[in-house]
Amino acid sequence: MAMMNLAIDIGPLKPELAPLVLGLVLFFLVFAVIAKGILPRINKVLTEREKATEGRFGEAEETRSEAERVHAEYQELLAEARHEAARLRQESVEQGNAIIAELRAEGQRQRDEIISAGHAMIDAERAVAEAQLREQVGALATELAGRIVGESVEDYARESGIVDRFLEELRTAQPADAIEDKRG
């Protein structure tokens, strides 16, 4: 008990020295076991997690930069596609205008052909009508002259060409000349 009397006066608790030493020894023993056995494992796990986190952060950064690169390529391709679409639209408009111009020119050419064919047809019909009119006017004039004279003058008119000369004079005379002759 002599040891027990050696109590340290450290306050109102008044611990005994033997349990205090035993507690300190056990504390340092547990601390040594934790420091030598468990802490290296905990540090190793923490280091691995830190490396994994940093690796994932690096991967995330690489993925982000790759995404930005792909986005830039996409924007460039989109701009090229828009430019190409605008060029194709312009070409289509130009081709459409050229086709319209060709069709107008073709329509104008066909119209001119139709008009010239119509004029030619009118001229031909006029010539036929004039020929028929000459015959009829000549026959009527000869018949009328025969009634006035009282004899048939067909043979004489045919031989002398009087009717043809008269019709030729009418054809070459200007309408104004014919009006002046009638007035004068």
Disulfide bonds with the S-S distance in Angstrom:
none
